[in-house]
């Protein structure tokens, strides 16, 4: 038996819901258990939700949960592959959360007339993050705001995963630099501290990798070292916005270490 919906809503979906502006009708694509749809209705961020999934099982679970909270009149269930069963103008916002980046891009491009009729979307791709950001801008949309959360694994383990997400709106803007396409913009982050933690984590991974390959003299190692240094520069480019002295010192130490070797 479900208690309060916020008690079962995963942290990543709660953060996604907080980025969504008040809407009329929201399409929750890949709705799974329907928790996000229910939360949006309860918080009056949506007057109506079309909960959609490509499989019947998740829709049945979502329907059961909607009835439990007395929301079946506001939550419509549709068996649909992406936006295939949505007419242009029928909804003003859609959510793609918990799926791969390539699928997110496919959903947005498969039915361009439906996508073009929307006032915005919340994207939470699980992969190909840089490519999704680039796709959004090339589509003639832009990223208005971002967030990132760290969700720990169960069982008390101090491990987990970072989940980036972004509110995207129609309207062409200049394509951001590669560093921001890769990691996002601190100026657009709702909680920039989480992104800073993620960047430091990524920096450590790159520095450890650099340590392993920089003494090797093979062609493959040299190519890998060039790539690692490029990735470090991208991370520094984003971090330097909020901690310029710290990052410049880190860059200086890295350069001195490379020269000494």
Secondary structure as UniProt FT lines:
FT   HELIX           5..8
FT   HELIX           11..19
FT   STRAND          23..29
FT   TURN            32..33
FT   HELIX           35..42
FT   TURN            43..44
FT   STRAND          46..53
FT   HELIX           56..68
FT   TURN            69..70
FT   TURN            72..74
FT   STRAND          75..79
FT   TURN            82..85
FT   TURN            88..89
FT   STRAND          93..99
FT   HELIX           101..110
FT   HELIX           112..116
FT   STRAND          121..125
FT   HELIX           129..138
FT   TURN            139..140
FT   STRAND          141..152
FT   TURN            155..156
FT   STRAND          160..170
FT   HELIX           178..183
FT   HELIX           186..188
FT   HELIX           192..213
FT   TURN            214..215
FT   HELIX           219..239
FT   TURN            240..242
FT   HELIX           244..260
//
